[in-house]
Amino acid sequence: MSKICQITGKKAMVGNNVSHSKRRTKRTFDVNLFTKKFFWVEQDTWISLNVSAAGLRTINKVGLDAAIKKASEKGYLYA
């Protein structure tokens, strides 16, 4: 499973490790992902999502149904 949030679409970023002597080597900045189970009241079922911390705040703010609807419109949600 790739490290992508299913609600916000956040992905791992690429950057540099910089040593004391200023040598640069490539590294990745991973997303703060959680595998969470949510009860979807509209469908009367449990669903499991890979969600970032920002995605959790989005679900708390607008609700699960609205967050899933917006994520599926943007193409972030996959089965």
C-alpha positions in Angstrom: 0.0 0.0 0.0 1.4 3.4 -1.0 1.9 6.1 1.5 -1.0 8.4 0.4 -3.8 9.8 2.5 -7.2 8.7 1.1 -8.9 11.9 2.3 -6.4 14.7 1.5 -4.3 13.1 -1.1 -1.0 13.9 0.7 2.0 12.0 -0.6 5.6 11.5 0.5 7.9 14.4 -0.5 11.5 14.2 -1.6 14.2 16.4 -0.2 17.8 16.4 1.0 19.7 15.2 4.1 22.2 18.0 4.7 25.3 17.0 6.7 27.5 19.3 8.8 29.8 19.7 5.8 26.8 20.6 3.6 26.9 17.3 1.6 23.4 16.6 0.3 21.9 13.1 -0.1 18.3 12.3 -1.1 15.7 11.4 1.5 11.9 11.2 1.7 9.6 13.1 4.0 6.8 10.6 4.8 3.2 11.5 5.5 1.9 11.0 9.1 -0.4 8.2 8.2 -2.8 6.1 10.3 -5.0 3.1 9.4 -8.3 3.9 11.0 -11.7 2.3 11.0 -14.7 4.6 10.8 -18.4 3.8 11.1 -20.1 5.2 8.1 -23.6 6.0 9.3 -25.1 6.6 5.8 -24.0 3.2 4.6 -24.4 1.5 8.0 -21.0 -0.2 7.7 -17.4 0.0 9.0 -14.7 1.2 6.6 -11.0 1.2 6.9 -9.0 4.3 5.6 -5.4 5.3 5.4 -5.7 8.8 6.8 -3.1 11.5 7.6 -3.4 13.6 10.7 -4.7 16.5 8.5 -7.3 14.0 7.1 -8.4 13.2 10.6 -9.0 16.8 11.4 -10.9 17.2 8.1 -13.2 14.3 9.0 -13.8 15.8 12.5 -14.5 19.2 11.0 -16.9 18.4 8.1 -18.0 14.8 8.9 -17.1 11.5 7.3 -19.7 11.5 4.6 -18.7 15.0 3.3 -15.0 14.1 3.5 -15.5 10.9 1.5 -17.6 12.6 -1.1 -15.0 15.4 -1.6 -12.1 12.8 -1.7 -13.9 10.7 -4.3 -14.6 13.7 -6.5 -10.9 14.6 -6.5 -9.9 11.0 -7.1 -8.0 10.5 -3.8 -10.2 7.6 -2.6 -9.3 4.1 -3.8 -10.7 0.7 -2.9 
